[in-house]
Amino acid sequence: MTSRKDRLKKLVKVQEQLKALHETRHAGFLSAAAAAESEARELVEHFDTGSSLAGLFPELYHRRIADAFGRKKQNLESARQEAALIATATARANMVERAYKDMRRRDERERSDRERLDLITQKRRDE
Protein backbone atom coordinates (compact mmCIF):
# COMPACT_ATOMS: atom_id res chain seq x y z
CA MET A 1 0.00 0.00 0.00
CA THR A 2 1.35 3.41 -0.92
CA SER A 3 1.55 6.21 1.60
CA ARG A 4 -0.52 9.35 1.36
CA LYS A 5 2.65 11.30 0.65
CA ASP A 6 3.44 9.09 -2.37
CA ARG A 7 -0.11 9.41 -3.69
CA LEU A 8 0.03 13.19 -3.32
CA LYS A 9 3.39 13.28 -5.10
CA LYS A 10 1.89 11.36 -8.04
CA LEU A 11 -1.17 13.60 -8.02
CA VAL A 12 1.05 16.69 -8.18
CA LYS A 13 2.69 15.26 -11.28
CA VAL A 14 -0.68 14.46 -12.90
CA GLN A 15 -2.02 17.95 -12.14
CA GLU A 16 1.06 19.54 -13.70
CA GLN A 17 0.64 17.37 -16.81
CA LEU A 18 -3.02 18.33 -17.05
CA LYS A 19 -2.11 22.01 -16.76
CA ALA A 20 0.52 21.60 -19.50
CA LEU A 21 -2.07 19.91 -21.74
CA HIS A 22 -4.47 22.85 -21.35
CA GLU A 23 -1.67 25.34 -21.98
CA THR A 24 -0.70 23.49 -25.16
CA ARG A 25 -4.30 23.40 -26.38
CA HIS A 26 -4.72 27.10 -25.56
CA ALA A 27 -1.64 27.96 -27.62
CA GLY A 28 -2.92 25.79 -30.48
CA PHE A 29 -6.27 27.57 -30.53
CA LEU A 30 -4.58 30.98 -30.51
CA SER A 31 -2.32 29.90 -33.35
CA ALA A 32 -5.28 28.60 -35.36
CA ALA A 33 -7.16 31.88 -34.77
CA ALA A 34 -4.17 33.88 -36.00
CA ALA A 35 -3.87 31.65 -39.07
CA ALA A 36 -7.58 32.08 -39.85
CA GLU A 37 -7.29 35.85 -39.51
CA SER A 38 -4.25 35.88 -41.76
CA GLU A 39 -6.10 33.79 -44.35
CA ALA A 40 -9.08 36.17 -44.25
CA ARG A 41 -6.80 39.20 -44.63
CA GLU A 42 -5.05 37.64 -47.62
CA LEU A 43 -8.38 36.81 -49.25
CA VAL A 44 -9.64 40.36 -48.72
CA GLU A 45 -6.43 41.81 -50.19
CA HIS A 46 -6.61 39.43 -53.14
CA PHE A 47 -10.28 40.26 -53.66
CA ASP A 48 -9.54 44.00 -53.61
CA THR A 49 -6.87 43.69 -56.31
CA GLY A 50 -9.55 42.92 -58.84
CA SER A 51 -8.08 39.60 -59.96
CA SER A 52 -10.05 37.84 -62.64
CA LEU A 53 -11.07 34.94 -60.37
CA ALA A 54 -12.32 37.29 -57.68
CA GLY A 55 -14.42 39.10 -60.24
CA LEU A 56 -15.79 35.83 -61.64
CA PHE A 57 -16.56 34.21 -58.29
CA PRO A 58 -17.20 36.94 -55.71
CA GLU A 59 -19.59 34.78 -53.68
CA LEU A 60 -16.87 32.15 -53.29
CA TYR A 61 -14.44 34.75 -51.96
CA HIS A 62 -17.05 36.19 -49.61
CA ARG A 63 -17.89 32.72 -48.30
CA ARG A 64 -14.23 31.84 -47.74
CA ILE A 65 -13.63 35.15 -45.98
CA ALA A 66 -16.68 34.63 -43.76
CA ASP A 67 -15.58 31.04 -43.02
CA ALA A 68 -12.10 32.24 -42.05
CA PHE A 69 -13.52 34.86 -39.69
CA GLY A 70 -15.88 32.21 -38.28
CA ARG A 71 -12.93 29.87 -37.60
CA LYS A 72 -11.08 32.74 -35.95
CA LYS A 73 -14.04 33.47 -33.69
CA GLN A 74 -14.50 29.78 -32.79
CA ASN A 75 -10.79 29.32 -32.06
CA LEU A 76 -10.72 32.41 -29.86
CA GLU A 77 -13.72 31.08 -27.93
CA SER A 78 -12.02 27.71 -27.53
CA ALA A 79 -8.86 29.48 -26.36
CA ARG A 80 -10.93 31.41 -23.80
CA GLN A 81 -12.40 28.15 -22.50
CA GLU A 82 -8.94 26.59 -22.28
CA ALA A 83 -7.72 29.64 -20.36
CA ALA A 84 -10.45 28.98 -17.79
CA LEU A 85 -9.36 25.33 -17.62
CA ILE A 86 -5.75 26.46 -17.13
CA ALA A 87 -6.82 28.61 -14.19
CA THR A 88 -8.70 25.68 -12.65
CA ALA A 89 -5.81 23.28 -13.22
CA THR A 90 -3.39 25.80 -11.70
CA ALA A 91 -5.54 26.16 -8.60
CA ARG A 92 -5.82 22.39 -8.24
CA ALA A 93 -2.10 21.88 -8.78
CA ASN A 94 -1.29 24.52 -6.14
CA MET A 95 -3.70 22.95 -3.67
CA VAL A 96 -2.28 19.45 -4.17
CA GLU A 97 1.28 20.83 -4.01
CA ARG A 98 0.53 22.46 -0.64
CA ALA A 99 -1.00 19.23 0.68
CA TYR A 100 2.04 17.27 -0.49
CA LYS A 101 4.47 19.72 1.15
CA ASP A 102 2.48 19.63 4.39
CA MET A 103 2.50 15.84 4.39
CA ARG A 104 6.23 15.77 3.63
CA ARG A 105 6.95 18.17 6.51
CA ARG A 106 4.78 16.09 8.83
CA ASP A 107 6.62 12.92 7.84
CA GLU A 108 9.98 14.60 8.41
CA ARG A 109 8.84 15.90 11.80
CA GLU A 110 7.58 12.46 12.85
CA ARG A 111 10.80 10.81 11.71
CA SER A 112 12.83 13.37 13.64
CA ASP A 113 10.67 12.82 16.74
CA ARG A 114 11.13 9.04 16.48
CA GLU A 115 14.89 9.45 16.14
CA ARG A 116 15.00 11.66 19.24
CA LEU A 117 12.85 9.22 21.15
CA ASP A 118 15.13 6.35 20.10
CA LEU A 119 18.18 8.32 21.28
CA ILE A 120 16.55 9.06 24.63
CA THR A 121 15.52 5.44 25.04
CA GLN A 122 19.01 4.23 24.15
CA LYS A 123 20.64 6.65 26.64
CA ARG A 124 18.35 5.42 29.42
CA ARG A 125 19.27 1.82 28.65
CA ASP A 126 22.98 2.69 28.73
CA GLU A 127 22.68 4.28 32.18
N, C-alpha and C positions, 0 to 999 in steps of 0.2 A: 504494500500500500504506500502511495506517495504522500509526502507531507504536504500540509497546506502551503508552506513556503514554496515547494517545488511546483505545485499547481498554479500558484500565483505567478511564479516566474514564467511558466509556459503561457499563461494567459496574457502577461505583459507582451510577450513576443507576438502572440496572435493579434492583439489589439494594434500593435505597431504595424504589422503586415496589413491589417484591414485599413488602417489610416493611409498607408502607402498606396494601396489599391485605389482608394477614393481620390487621392491626390493625382494619381496617374490618369484616372478616368476624367477628372476635372480638366487637366491639361489637354487631354485628347479632345474634349468637347470645345474648349477654347480655340484649339488649333483648327478644328473642323469649321467653327464659326468664322474664323479669320479667312480660311480658304474659300468658304462660300461667299463672303463679302468681296473678296478679291475677284472671284469668278464673275459676280454680278457687276462689279465696276468695269472689268474688261469687256463684258458684253455690252454695257451701256456705251463705253467709249467706241467700241466697234460699230455699234448701231448708229452712233452719231456721225461716224465718218461717211456715211452714205454708201457703204459697200453694196455691191449689186445684190448679194444674198440677203442683206438686211432689208433692202427695198422690196425684194421679191417675197420674203417671208417674215413680215413684221410681227405677226402673231406668234410665230415660233420664238423669236427673240424676246418678245414680251413675256411669254410663258416661262422661258428659261431664266430670265431675270427674276421674275416673281418666285420661281422655284428656288433659286439661289438665296434670295432674301428670306424665304420661308425656312430653308435649312439653317440659315444663320440664326434666325429667331429660335428655332427648336433647339439648336446646339447651345445657345446662350441660356435657355431655360434649363436644359439638362445640366449645364455647368453650374448654374445657380443651385440646383437640387444637390449636386455632388458637393458643393461648398457647404451646404447644411449638413450633409453626411460626414464631411471632414470635421466640422465643429463637434458633432456628436462623438465621432470616433476619438477625437483628441481629448474630450472630457472623460470618456470611458478609460482611455489609456492612462490619463493622469490619475484617475481614481484607483485603478488597479495598481499602478506604479507606487502610489502612496501606501496602499495596503501591503504590497510586497515589502517595501522598505520597513514599514512598521513590524511586520512579521519577522523580517531578518534581524532587526534590532532586538526584538523580544527573544529570539533564539540565541543571539549573542549574549544577551544579558543573563539568560537562564544558564547557558553554558559556563559563563564566568562565575555565576553564583554556585554552581555545582563544583567547579574547580576549587573555589575558596572553601566550600564546605568539606571537600575531600582533604584539602590541606589541613584544616582545623582538626578534622577527625584523625588524620595521620599523626599530627603533633600530639594529640591527647593519648594516642596509643603508645607513642614513643616515650612519654613521660612516665 
